[in-house]
């Protein structure tokens, strides 16, 4: 049960980071959906330790915010760029154990 609570906390921290960004309400829903879709592609490469999951989710949220702040709002492009950055950079992302 504690691991489930940690995982839920990681999910909430990343979502809170996205929802606290300066986006109008109409933009938040697609950004949240894009985050979930990008996470589905990245999560198989994230170590199963709760702290690695939390770090990866927060990094993904930060990457996606950076992409959208640069003007890219098309969810497909945001997802593609974020996934590419997550899988290309040195992170705690690695094969699941």
N, C-alpha and C positions, 0 to 999 in steps of 0.2 A: 504493500500500500504506500509506503513512503516514496518509492520510486515513481509511482503513478502521480503523486502530488508534485514531485519535482518536475516531471514531464509536463504536467498541466501548467506549472509555473513558467516553464520555458515558453510554452505556447502563448501564455498571456503576456509575458514581457515583450515578445516580438510584436504581437498584435497591438499592444499599447504604444510601442514606439511608432508604428505605422499610423495609428489613430491620432496621436498627438502631433503629427506633422501638419504643416499648414496647407491642407487641401480642403476644397469645398466638400460638403457632404456627398454630393453626387459622384465625386472622384474617389472617395474612400472605399466604396463597395467594390468597384472593379480592381482597385489596388489590393484590397484584402483577398479577393479571389485569385488575383495573379500571384500573390504571395503563397497561397495554398497550392496552386498549380506548380509553382517553382519548387516548393518544398517537396512535393510528391516526386519530382525528378531528382532532387539532391539527396533526400533522406536515405536512399539505399547506400550511399557512399559515406554516411556519417557513422562514426563509432557509436555503439549502443550505450555508452556511459551517459548518464543524465547530464553531466556537466558538458560533455562534448555536444550533445543535442542542443542544450541551451545556447552554447557559444555559437554553434552553426546557425541556429534560427535567428539569433540577434545579428550575426554577420550578414545573413541573407536580407534581413529587414533593412539594415544600413545600406547595403549595396543597392537594393531596390529604391530606397529613398534618394540615393545619389543619382541614380539613373533618371528618376522622374523629375528631380530638381533641375537636371540638365535639359529638360523639355520633352523627353520621350514619354508619351502617355499611352501609346498603343500597347495594350496588355501583352500581346504576343511578342512584341519586340522587347518589352521590359523583362518578361520571363526568359527569353532566349539570352539576353545579355547577362542577366543575373546568374542564371545557371552556368553559363560559360565562365564567368568570373569566379563563381564558387568552386567550380571543379578545376580551374586552372591555377589558382593561387595556393601558396603554402598556408595551410590551416590545420585545424585538428580533424579535418575531414580525411578519412581513410577507410579502408575496407572495414566493414562491421566485424566485430569479434564475437 
